[in-house]
Amino acid sequence: MRRGPEALLPPFLLILWLCLPCSSGSSELFTLTYGALVTQLCKDYENDEDVNKQLDKMGYNIGVRLIEDFLARSNVGRCHDFRETADVIAKVAFKMYLGITPSITNWSPAGDEFSLILENNPLVDFVELPDNHSSLIYSNLLCGVLRGALEMVQMAVEAKFVQDTLKGDGVTEIRMRFIRRIEDNLPAGEE
């Protein structure tokens, strides 16, 4: 079993994310800490795909824990549909934890997919991808956070990057797709 930074840093990142209010100084500290994590993962794993999977996995674990803090601090009630969920993600969650408000665009006709457009991704401040890491999805932690947090509120989603400013795109775009509602499986006789 690999005992790299993933054993220690995700809880540290979570604590850092929770404890520091969103200000320029704290976001810089978070950005630099995150950069150190990605750098170490690139050293520990042979290819970018493995690093991308680890970032998603770490993000998922953070999202599973972060949702309780989010619900307690935001006083947001249950969302009734995916559009309302998108608004809460963009206008409350991203603002609360990253200090940005992505725009919500490109809704599918069925209303089960949308894109979050990040004009400014604070995770990529001070970052330039080396040529030998062209398939690295540097901010993939965010996709994992979104999946983990939404799963805890009974919503299975897919989240993936489709555009990235680090790869020369004009904006960063995360595509979100609703998969299904997760039903609570209570033992027989309990409600």
Protein Blocks (a to p, Z undefined) as FASTA:
>chain_A
ZZbfklmmmmmmmmmmmmpccdfklmmmmmmmmmmmmmmmmmmpmbfklmmmmmmmmmmm
mmmmmmmmmmmmnopacdfbfklmmmmmmmmmmmmmnopacddehiafkopaccdddfba
fklgoiacdfklmmbcfklmmmmmmmmmmmmnopacddddfbdfknopabdcdddddfbd
cdddddehiZZ
